[in-house]
Structure formats: structure tokens, C-alpha cells
Amino acid sequence: MPSALLKVIAEWRNRIETTFSEITDQMELARHGAHTFWGLLTRTAATIAAHTLQLTCLAKRVTEPT
């Protein structure tokens, strides 16, 4: 494979692994405590929404002039 493609793949893989780590470890999705499939689905959706909101707020704070 071309080196430029390998670099893009490595960047994407790093971002995906970082996001997965943040969601499972910092937001404690690995210890969700759900009793049913629907409870697990609800908690997973809430965790992903919280993570997205966190990243959105952080990006907004970084781009706003002080």
C-alpha cells in the first residue's frame, strides 16, 4: 500500500481506538449495570450522546475567541 494511505489508516485507527477507550474507561460503559438488552441499548446510546456532546462543547470552547 502507498505510504500516504497507510498514514491515513493509522490516523483513523488511532482516533477510533482513543474514542473507544474514552467511552469504555472514562465513561464507564464497560461497567454499565444494565439488566436487559433495552437497558444496555439505552445506556449505550446515552453514553455515546454524552461523549459527542462533550467533544462538541470542547471544540466550541477551543474555537471561540477569548
N, CA, C and O atoms as a Maestro MAE file, in Angstrom:
{
 s_m_m2io_version
 :::
 2.0.0
}

f_m_ct {
 s_m_title
 :::
 protein
 m_atom[264] {
  # First column is atom index #
  i_m_mmod_type
  r_m_x_coord
  r_m_y_coord
  r_m_z_coord
  i_m_residue_number
  s_m_chain_name
  s_m_pdb_residue_name
  s_m_pdb_atom_name
  i_m_atomic_number
  :::
  1 25 0.845 -1.189 0.000 1 A "MET " " N  " 7
  2 3 0.000 0.000 0.000 1 A "MET " " CA " 6
  3 2 0.886 1.247 0.000 1 A "MET " " C  " 6
  4 15 2.000 1.228 0.524 1 A "MET " " O  " 8
  5 25 0.382 2.321 -0.589 2 A "PRO " " N  " 7
  6 3 1.140 3.574 -0.588 2 A "PRO " " CA " 6
  7 2 1.278 4.130 0.835 2 A "PRO " " C  " 6
  8 15 0.401 3.934 1.676 2 A "PRO " " O  " 8
  9 25 2.368 4.809 1.084 3 A "SER " " N  " 7
  10 3 2.631 5.320 2.438 3 A "SER " " CA " 6
  11 2 1.604 6.363 2.861 3 A "SER " " C  " 6
  12 15 1.285 6.458 4.046 3 A "SER " " O  " 8
  13 25 1.080 7.144 1.928 4 A "ALA " " N  " 7
  14 3 0.058 8.141 2.273 4 A "ALA " " CA " 6
  15 2 -1.214 7.462 2.772 4 A "ALA " " C  " 6
  16 15 -1.846 7.938 3.716 4 A "ALA " " O  " 8
  17 25 -1.586 6.362 2.147 5 A "LEU " " N  " 7
  18 3 -2.763 5.624 2.570 5 A "LEU " " CA " 6
  19 2 -2.542 4.994 3.940 5 A "LEU " " C  " 6
  20 15 -3.444 4.994 4.778 5 A "LEU " " O  " 8
  21 25 -1.359 4.464 4.167 6 A "LEU " " N  " 7
  22 3 -1.038 3.880 5.470 6 A "LEU " " CA " 6
  23 2 -1.109 4.932 6.574 6 A "LEU " " C  " 6
  24 15 -1.551 4.639 7.686 6 A "LEU " " O  " 8
  25 25 -0.678 6.142 6.273 7 A "LYS " " N  " 7
  26 3 -0.733 7.224 7.258 7 A "LYS " " CA " 6
  27 2 -2.180 7.569 7.606 7 A "LYS " " C  " 6
  28 15 -2.508 7.751 8.778 7 A "LYS " " O  " 8
  29 25 -3.040 7.658 6.603 8 A "VAL " " N  " 7
  30 3 -4.457 7.962 6.839 8 A "VAL " " CA " 6
  31 2 -5.104 6.849 7.662 8 A "VAL " " C  " 6
  32 15 -5.854 7.124 8.599 8 A "VAL " " O  " 8
  33 25 -4.819 5.610 7.317 9 A "ILE " " N  " 7
  34 3 -5.378 4.480 8.055 9 A "ILE " " CA " 6
  35 2 -4.907 4.513 9.501 9 A "ILE " " C  " 6
  36 15 -5.699 4.268 10.411 9 A "ILE " " O  " 8
  37 25 -3.642 4.810 9.727 10 A "ALA " " N  " 7
  38 3 -3.102 4.873 11.090 10 A "ALA " " CA " 6
  39 2 -3.760 5.986 11.896 10 A "ALA " " C  " 6
  40 15 -4.042 5.804 13.081 10 A "ALA " " O  " 8
  41 25 -4.009 7.133 11.273 11 A "GLU " " N  " 7
  42 3 -4.668 8.245 11.960 11 A "GLU " " CA " 6
  43 2 -6.095 7.884 12.351 11 A "GLU " " C  " 6
  44 15 -6.525 8.157 13.472 11 A "GLU " " O  " 8
  45 25 -6.828 7.271 11.427 12 A "TRP " " N  " 7
  46 3 -8.204 6.863 11.719 12 A "TRP " " CA " 6
  47 2 -8.239 5.803 12.813 12 A "TRP " " C  " 6
  48 15 -9.071 5.858 13.719 12 A "TRP " " O  " 8
  49 25 -7.328 4.841 12.720 13 A "ARG " " N  " 7
  50 3 -7.293 3.774 13.728 13 A "ARG " " CA " 6
  51 2 -6.994 4.354 15.109 13 A "ARG " " C  " 6
  52 15 -7.600 3.947 16.100 13 A "ARG " " O  " 8
  53 25 -6.073 5.292 15.175 14 A "ASN " " N  " 7
  54 3 -5.745 5.924 16.449 14 A "ASN " " CA " 6
  55 2 -6.957 6.651 17.023 14 A "ASN " " C  " 6
  56 15 -7.232 6.548 18.218 14 A "ASN " " O  " 8
  57 25 -7.682 7.385 16.180 15 A "ARG " " N  " 7
  58 3 -8.861 8.120 16.652 15 A "ARG " " CA " 6
  59 2 -9.949 7.163 17.139 15 A "ARG " " C  " 6
  60 15 -10.580 7.405 18.168 15 A "ARG " " O  " 8
  61 25 -10.162 6.088 16.404 16 A "ILE " " N  " 7
  62 3 -11.184 5.110 16.792 16 A "ILE " " CA " 6
  63 2 -10.809 4.447 18.106 16 A "ILE " " C  " 6
  64 15 -11.660 4.300 18.984 16 A "ILE " " O  " 8
  65 25 -9.552 4.042 18.261 17 A "GLU " " N  " 7
  66 3 -9.119 3.402 19.500 17 A "GLU " " CA " 6
  67 2 -9.199 4.360 20.681 17 A "GLU " " C  " 6
  68 15 -9.556 3.950 21.785 17 A "GLU " " O  " 8
  69 25 -8.871 5.626 20.463 18 A "THR " " N  " 7
  70 3 -8.965 6.622 21.535 18 A "THR " " CA " 6
  71 2 -10.414 6.827 21.949 18 A "THR " " C  " 6
  72 15 -10.720 6.869 23.140 18 A "THR " " O  " 8
  73 25 -11.296 6.954 20.986 19 A "THR " " N  " 7
  74 3 -12.715 7.132 21.288 19 A "THR " " CA " 6
  75 2 -13.266 5.927 22.032 19 A "THR " " C  " 6
  76 15 -13.986 6.086 23.018 19 A "THR " " O  " 8
  77 25 -12.942 4.741 21.580 20 A "PHE " " N  " 7
  78 3 -13.404 3.524 22.245 20 A "PHE " " CA " 6
  79 2 -12.899 3.482 23.688 20 A "PHE " " C  " 6
  80 15 -13.642 3.118 24.600 20 A "PHE " " O  " 8
  81 25 -11.651 3.850 23.887 21 A "SER " " N  " 7
  82 3 -11.069 3.864 25.227 21 A "SER " " CA " 6
  83 2 -11.778 4.875 26.117 21 A "SER " " C  " 6
  84 15 -12.084 4.577 27.272 21 A "SER " " O  " 8
  85 25 -12.043 6.070 25.591 22 A "GLU " " N  " 7
  86 3 -12.738 7.094 26.369 22 A "GLU " " CA " 6
  87 2 -14.123 6.628 26.778 22 A "GLU " " C  " 6
  88 15 -14.535 6.826 27.921 22 A "GLU " " O  " 8
  89 25 -14.840 6.012 25.857 23 A "ILE " " N  " 7
  90 3 -16.211 5.584 26.149 23 A "ILE " " CA " 6
  91 2 -16.232 4.428 27.136 23 A "ILE " " C  " 6
  92 15 -17.063 4.414 28.044 23 A "ILE " " O  " 8
  93 25 -15.343 3.462 26.982 24 A "THR " " N  " 7
  94 3 -15.381 2.297 27.865 24 A "THR " " CA " 6
  95 2 -14.770 2.569 29.231 24 A "THR " " C  " 6
  96 15 -15.287 2.090 30.240 24 A "THR " " O  " 8
  97 25 -13.681 3.328 29.282 25 A "ASP " " N  " 7
  98 3 -12.990 3.541 30.551 25 A "ASP " " CA " 6
  99 2 -13.484 4.773 31.292 25 A "ASP " " C  " 6
  100 15 -13.967 4.662 32.419 25 A "ASP " " O  " 8
  101 25 -13.372 5.931 30.685 26 A "GLN " " N  " 7
  102 3 -13.711 7.174 31.373 26 A "GLN " " CA " 6
  103 2 -15.208 7.314 31.623 26 A "GLN " " C  " 6
  104 15 -15.615 7.833 32.663 26 A "GLN " " O  " 8
  105 25 -16.022 6.859 30.689 27 A "MET " " N  " 7
  106 3 -17.465 6.984 30.846 27 A "MET " " CA " 6
  107 2 -18.087 5.696 31.390 27 A "MET " " C  " 6
  108 15 -19.309 5.586 31.488 27 A "MET " " O  " 8
  109 25 -17.266 4.753 31.734 28 A "GLU " " N  " 7
  110 3 -17.631 3.509 32.409 28 A "GLU " " CA " 6
  111 2 -18.702 2.692 31.689 28 A "GLU " " C  " 6
  112 15 -19.581 2.117 32.331 28 A "GLU " " O  " 8
  113 25 -18.632 2.642 30.386 29 A "LEU " " N  " 7
  114 3 -19.586 1.815 29.652 29 A "LEU " " CA " 6
  115 2 -19.290 0.335 29.853 29 A "LEU " " C  " 6
  116 15 -20.183 -0.500 29.717 29 A "LEU " " O  " 8
  117 25 -18.043 0.007 30.175 30 A "ALA " " N  " 7
  118 3 -17.693 -1.399 30.409 30 A "ALA " " CA " 6
  119 2 -18.428 -1.944 31.645 30 A "ALA " " C  " 6
  120 15 -18.701 -3.141 31.733 30 A "ALA " " O  " 8
  121 25 -18.741 -1.058 32.593 31 A "ARG " " N  " 7
  122 3 -19.483 -1.457 33.795 31 A "ARG " " CA " 6
  123 2 -20.853 -0.782 33.769 31 A "ARG " " C  " 6
  124 15 -21.160 0.039 34.633 31 A "ARG " " O  " 8
  125 25 -21.650 -1.119 32.807 32 A "HIS " " N  " 7
  126 3 -22.913 -0.431 32.559 32 A "HIS " " CA " 6
  127 2 -24.004 -0.784 33.557 32 A "HIS " " C  " 6
  128 15 -24.828 0.076 33.870 32 A "HIS " " O  " 8
  129 25 -24.048 -1.992 34.062 33 A "GLY " " N  " 7
  130 3 -25.037 -2.386 35.055 33 A "GLY " " CA " 6
  131 2 -26.444 -2.594 34.515 33 A "GLY " " C  " 6
  132 15 -27.398 -2.626 35.292 33 A "GLY " " O  " 8
  133 25 -26.592 -2.733 33.218 34 A "ALA " " N  " 7
  134 3 -27.914 -2.934 32.629 34 A "ALA " " CA " 6
  135 2 -28.403 -4.355 32.897 34 A "ALA " " C  " 6
  136 15 -27.614 -5.299 32.923 34 A "ALA " " O  " 8
  137 25 -29.705 -4.494 33.097 35 A "HIS " " N  " 7
  138 3 -30.295 -5.807 33.366 35 A "HIS " " CA " 6
  139 2 -30.922 -6.437 32.128 35 A "HIS " " C  " 6
  140 15 -31.059 -7.658 32.049 35 A "HIS " " O  " 8
  141 25 -31.300 -5.607 31.170 36 A "THR " " N  " 7
  142 3 -31.935 -6.117 29.956 36 A "THR " " CA " 6
  143 2 -31.205 -5.573 28.731 36 A "THR " " C  " 6
  144 15 -30.383 -4.663 28.828 36 A "THR " " O  " 8
  145 25 -31.526 -6.151 27.583 37 A "PHE " " N  " 7
  146 3 -30.943 -5.662 26.332 37 A "PHE " " CA " 6
  147 2 -31.336 -4.213 26.090 37 A "PHE " " C  " 6
  148 15 -30.504 -3.411 25.668 37 A "PHE " " O  " 8
  149 25 -32.597 -3.865 26.352 38 A "TRP " " N  " 7
  150 3 -33.062 -2.500 26.115 38 A "TRP " " CA " 6
  151 2 -32.404 -1.519 27.081 38 A "TRP " " C  " 6
  152 15 -32.150 -0.367 26.726 38 A "TRP " " O  " 8
  153 25 -32.131 -1.972 28.291 39 A "GLY " " N  " 7
  154 3 -31.396 -1.133 29.231 39 A "GLY " " CA " 6
  155 2 -29.979 -0.880 28.752 39 A "GLY " " C  " 6
  156 15 -29.471 0.237 28.847 39 A "GLY " " O  " 8
  157 25 -29.340 -1.929 28.235 40 A "LEU " " N  " 7
  158 3 -27.999 -1.783 27.680 40 A "LEU " " CA " 6
  159 2 -28.009 -0.848 26.482 40 A "LEU " " C  " 6
  160 15 -27.134 0.006 26.345 40 A "LEU " " O  " 8
  161 25 -29.001 -1.011 25.619 41 A "LEU " " N  " 7
  162 3 -29.109 -0.146 24.440 41 A "LEU " " CA " 6
  163 2 -29.297 1.310 24.846 41 A "LEU " " C  " 6
  164 15 -28.680 2.202 24.265 41 A "LEU " " O  " 8
  165 25 -30.140 1.552 25.835 42 A "THR " " N  " 7
  166 3 -30.396 2.910 26.315 42 A "THR " " CA " 6
  167 2 -29.138 3.526 26.914 42 A "THR " " C  " 6
  168 15 -28.798 4.672 26.619 42 A "THR " " O  " 8
  169 25 -28.454 2.766 27.751 43 A "ARG " " N  " 7
  170 3 -27.236 3.283 28.383 43 A "ARG " " CA " 6
  171 2 -26.134 3.526 27.354 43 A "ARG " " C  " 6
  172 15 -25.382 4.495 27.466 43 A "ARG " " O  " 8
  173 25 -26.037 2.656 26.358 44 A "THR " " N  " 7
  174 3 -25.030 2.842 25.311 44 A "THR " " CA " 6
  175 2 -25.327 4.101 24.507 44 A "THR " " C  " 6
  176 15 -24.425 4.892 24.231 44 A "THR " " O  " 8
  177 25 -26.581 4.288 24.134 45 A "ALA " " N  " 7
  178 3 -26.961 5.478 23.371 45 A "ALA " " CA " 6
  179 2 -26.721 6.745 24.192 45 A "ALA " " C  " 6
  180 15 -26.240 7.743 23.655 45 A "ALA " " O  " 8
  181 25 -27.045 6.719 25.467 46 A "ALA " " N  " 7
  182 3 -26.826 7.884 26.330 46 A "ALA " " CA " 6
  183 2 -25.340 8.187 26.481 46 A "ALA " " C  " 6
  184 15 -24.943 9.352 26.487 46 A "ALA " " O  " 8
  185 25 -24.526 7.158 26.600 47 A "THR " " N  " 7
  186 3 -23.083 7.347 26.749 47 A "THR " " CA " 6
  187 2 -22.476 7.931 25.475 47 A "THR " " C  " 6
  188 15 -21.642 8.835 25.538 47 A "THR " " O  " 8
  189 25 -22.892 7.419 24.334 48 A "ILE " " N  " 7
  190 3 -22.372 7.943 23.064 48 A "ILE " " CA " 6
  191 2 -22.833 9.381 22.858 48 A "ILE " " C  " 6
  192 15 -22.064 10.212 22.374 48 A "ILE " " O  " 8
  193 25 -24.084 9.686 23.221 49 A "ALA " " N  " 7
  194 3 -24.580 11.058 23.108 49 A "ALA " " CA " 6
  195 2 -23.803 11.989 24.041 49 A "ALA " " C  " 6
  196 15 -23.466 13.107 23.652 49 A "ALA " " O  " 8
  197 25 -23.516 11.545 25.257 50 A "ALA " " N  " 7
  198 3 -22.747 12.361 26.197 50 A "ALA " " CA " 6
  199 2 -21.330 12.595 25.685 50 A "ALA " " C  " 6
  200 15 -20.792 13.694 25.814 50 A "ALA " " O  " 8
  201 25 -20.738 11.577 25.116 51 A "HIS " " N  " 7
  202 3 -19.382 11.714 24.568 51 A "HIS " " CA " 6
  203 2 -19.367 12.698 23.407 51 A "HIS " " C  " 6
  204 15 -18.462 13.525 23.301 51 A "HIS " " O  " 8
  205 25 -20.364 12.610 22.540 52 A "THR " " N  " 7
  206 3 -20.463 13.530 21.407 52 A "THR " " CA " 6
  207 2 -20.667 14.963 21.888 52 A "THR " " C  " 6
  208 15 -20.046 15.892 21.372 52 A "THR " " O  " 8
  209 25 -21.536 15.137 22.874 53 A "LEU " " N  " 7
  210 3 -21.778 16.468 23.429 53 A "LEU " " CA " 6
  211 2 -20.510 17.024 24.074 53 A "LEU " " C  " 6
  212 15 -20.202 18.207 23.932 53 A "LEU " " O  " 8
  213 25 -19.792 16.182 24.767 54 A "GLN " " N  " 7
  214 3 -18.540 16.594 25.396 54 A "GLN " " CA " 6
  215 2 -17.540 17.078 24.342 54 A "GLN " " C  " 6
  216 15 -16.914 18.123 24.517 54 A "GLN " " O  " 8
  217 25 -17.390 16.332 23.266 55 A "LEU " " N  " 7
  218 3 -16.467 16.732 22.199 55 A "LEU " " CA " 6
  219 2 -16.933 18.004 21.500 55 A "LEU " " C  " 6
  220 15 -16.113 18.844 21.128 55 A "LEU " " O  " 8
  221 25 -18.243 18.150 21.319 56 A "THR " " N  " 7
  222 3 -18.789 19.340 20.669 56 A "THR " " CA " 6
  223 2 -18.544 20.577 21.518 56 A "THR " " C  " 6
  224 15 -18.139 21.618 21.001 56 A "THR " " O  " 8
  225 25 -18.787 20.469 22.810 57 A "CYS " " N  " 7
  226 3 -18.560 21.609 23.703 57 A "CYS " " CA " 6
  227 2 -17.080 21.960 23.773 57 A "CYS " " C  " 6
  228 15 -16.723 23.138 23.806 57 A "CYS " " O  " 8
  229 25 -16.231 20.963 23.795 58 A "LEU " " N  " 7
  230 3 -14.795 21.211 23.831 58 A "LEU " " CA " 6
  231 2 -14.340 21.888 22.544 58 A "LEU " " C  " 6
  232 15 -13.546 22.828 22.588 58 A "LEU " " O  " 8
  233 25 -14.832 21.425 21.408 59 A "ALA " " N  " 7
  234 3 -14.457 22.034 20.120 59 A "ALA " " CA " 6
  235 2 -14.953 23.476 20.048 59 A "ALA " " C  " 6
  236 15 -14.262 24.345 19.516 59 A "ALA " " O  " 8
  237 25 -16.137 23.729 20.574 60 A "LYS " " N  " 7
  238 3 -16.687 25.082 20.548 60 A "LYS " " CA " 6
  239 2 -15.866 26.004 21.430 60 A "LYS " " C  " 6
  240 15 -15.605 27.149 21.063 60 A "LYS " " O  " 8
  241 25 -15.456 25.508 22.596 61 A "ARG " " N  " 7
  242 3 -14.651 26.308 23.508 61 A "ARG " " CA " 6
  243 2 -13.293 26.654 22.912 61 A "ARG " " C  " 6
  244 15 -12.774 27.749 23.127 61 A "ARG " " O  " 8
  245 25 -12.724 25.725 22.170 62 A "VAL " " N  " 7
  246 3 -11.405 25.942 21.573 62 A "VAL " " CA " 6
  247 2 -11.479 26.960 20.448 62 A "VAL " " C  " 6
  248 15 -10.555 27.756 20.280 62 A "VAL " " O  " 8
  249 25 -12.559 26.953 19.673 63 A "THR " " N  " 7
  250 3 -12.653 27.833 18.506 63 A "THR " " CA " 6
  251 2 -13.182 29.222 18.841 63 A "THR " " C  " 6
  252 15 -13.037 30.131 18.023 63 A "THR " " O  " 8
  253 25 -13.789 29.425 20.010 64 A "GLU " " N  " 7
  254 3 -14.323 30.741 20.358 64 A "GLU " " CA " 6
  255 2 -13.191 31.691 20.742 64 A "GLU " " C  " 6
  256 15 -12.262 31.304 21.451 64 A "GLU " " O  " 8
  257 25 -13.273 32.930 20.271 65 A "PRO " " N  " 7
  258 3 -12.257 33.906 20.679 65 A "PRO " " CA " 6
  259 2 -12.455 34.288 22.146 65 A "PRO " " C  " 6
  260 15 -13.579 34.300 22.646 65 A "PRO " " O  " 8
  261 25 -11.381 34.592 22.808 66 A "THR " " N  " 7
  262 3 -11.473 34.965 24.231 66 A "THR " " CA " 6
  263 2 -11.470 36.444 24.429 66 A "THR " " C  " 6
  264 15 -11.542 36.915 25.564 66 A "THR " " O  " 8
  :::
 }
 m_bond[263] {
  # First column is bond index #
  i_m_from
  i_m_to
  i_m_order
  :::
  1 1 2 1
  2 2 3 1
  3 3 4 2
  4 3 5 1
  5 5 6 1
  6 6 7 1
  7 7 8 2
  8 7 9 1
  9 9 10 1
  10 10 11 1
  11 11 12 2
  12 11 13 1
  13 13 14 1
  14 14 15 1
  15 15 16 2
  16 15 17 1
  17 17 18 1
  18 18 19 1
  19 19 20 2
  20 19 21 1
  21 21 22 1
  22 22 23 1
  23 23 24 2
  24 23 25 1
  25 25 26 1
  26 26 27 1
  27 27 28 2
  28 27 29 1
  29 29 30 1
  30 30 31 1
  31 31 32 2
  32 31 33 1
  33 33 34 1
  34 34 35 1
  35 35 36 2
  36 35 37 1
  37 37 38 1
  38 38 39 1
  39 39 40 2
  40 39 41 1
  41 41 42 1
  42 42 43 1
  43 43 44 2
  44 43 45 1
  45 45 46 1
  46 46 47 1
  47 47 48 2
  48 47 49 1
  49 49 50 1
  50 50 51 1
  51 51 52 2
  52 51 53 1
  53 53 54 1
  54 54 55 1
  55 55 56 2
  56 55 57 1
  57 57 58 1
  58 58 59 1
  59 59 60 2
  60 59 61 1
  61 61 62 1
  62 62 63 1
  63 63 64 2
  64 63 65 1
  65 65 66 1
  66 66 67 1
  67 67 68 2
  68 67 69 1
  69 69 70 1
  70 70 71 1
  71 71 72 2
  72 71 73 1
  73 73 74 1
  74 74 75 1
  75 75 76 2
  76 75 77 1
  77 77 78 1
  78 78 79 1
  79 79 80 2
  80 79 81 1
  81 81 82 1
  82 82 83 1
  83 83 84 2
  84 83 85 1
  85 85 86 1
  86 86 87 1
  87 87 88 2
  88 87 89 1
  89 89 90 1
  90 90 91 1
  91 91 92 2
  92 91 93 1
  93 93 94 1
  94 94 95 1
  95 95 96 2
  96 95 97 1
  97 97 98 1
  98 98 99 1
  99 99 100 2
  100 99 101 1
  101 101 102 1
  102 102 103 1
  103 103 104 2
  104 103 105 1
  105 105 106 1
  106 106 107 1
  107 107 108 2
  108 107 109 1
  109 109 110 1
  110 110 111 1
  111 111 112 2
  112 111 113 1
  113 113 114 1
  114 114 115 1
  115 115 116 2
  116 115 117 1
  117 117 118 1
  118 118 119 1
  119 119 120 2
  120 119 121 1
  121 121 122 1
  122 122 123 1
  123 123 124 2
  124 123 125 1
  125 125 126 1
  126 126 127 1
  127 127 128 2
  128 127 129 1
  129 129 130 1
  130 130 131 1
  131 131 132 2
  132 131 133 1
  133 133 134 1
  134 134 135 1
  135 135 136 2
  136 135 137 1
  137 137 138 1
  138 138 139 1
  139 139 140 2
  140 139 141 1
  141 141 142 1
  142 142 143 1
  143 143 144 2
  144 143 145 1
  145 145 146 1
  146 146 147 1
  147 147 148 2
  148 147 149 1
  149 149 150 1
  150 150 151 1
  151 151 152 2
  152 151 153 1
  153 153 154 1
  154 154 155 1
  155 155 156 2
  156 155 157 1
  157 157 158 1
  158 158 159 1
  159 159 160 2
  160 159 161 1
  161 161 162 1
  162 162 163 1
  163 163 164 2
  164 163 165 1
  165 165 166 1
  166 166 167 1
  167 167 168 2
  168 167 169 1
  169 169 170 1
  170 170 171 1
  171 171 172 2
  172 171 173 1
  173 173 174 1
  174 174 175 1
  175 175 176 2
  176 175 177 1
  177 177 178 1
  178 178 179 1
  179 179 180 2
  180 179 181 1
  181 181 182 1
  182 182 183 1
  183 183 184 2
  184 183 185 1
  185 185 186 1
  186 186 187 1
  187 187 188 2
  188 187 189 1
  189 189 190 1
  190 190 191 1
  191 191 192 2
  192 191 193 1
  193 193 194 1
  194 194 195 1
  195 195 196 2
  196 195 197 1
  197 197 198 1
  198 198 199 1
  199 199 200 2
  200 199 201 1
  201 201 202 1
  202 202 203 1
  203 203 204 2
  204 203 205 1
  205 205 206 1
  206 206 207 1
  207 207 208 2
  208 207 209 1
  209 209 210 1
  210 210 211 1
  211 211 212 2
  212 211 213 1
  213 213 214 1
  214 214 215 1
  215 215 216 2
  216 215 217 1
  217 217 218 1
  218 218 219 1
  219 219 220 2
  220 219 221 1
  221 221 222 1
  222 222 223 1
  223 223 224 2
  224 223 225 1
  225 225 226 1
  226 226 227 1
  227 227 228 2
  228 227 229 1
  229 229 230 1
  230 230 231 1
  231 231 232 2
  232 231 233 1
  233 233 234 1
  234 234 235 1
  235 235 236 2
  236 235 237 1
  237 237 238 1
  238 238 239 1
  239 239 240 2
  240 239 241 1
  241 241 242 1
  242 242 243 1
  243 243 244 2
  244 243 245 1
  245 245 246 1
  246 246 247 1
  247 247 248 2
  248 247 249 1
  249 249 250 1
  250 250 251 1
  251 251 252 2
  252 251 253 1
  253 253 254 1
  254 254 255 1
  255 255 256 2
  256 255 257 1
  257 257 258 1
  258 258 259 1
  259 259 260 2
  260 259 261 1
  261 261 262 1
  262 262 263 1
  263 263 264 2
  :::
 }
}
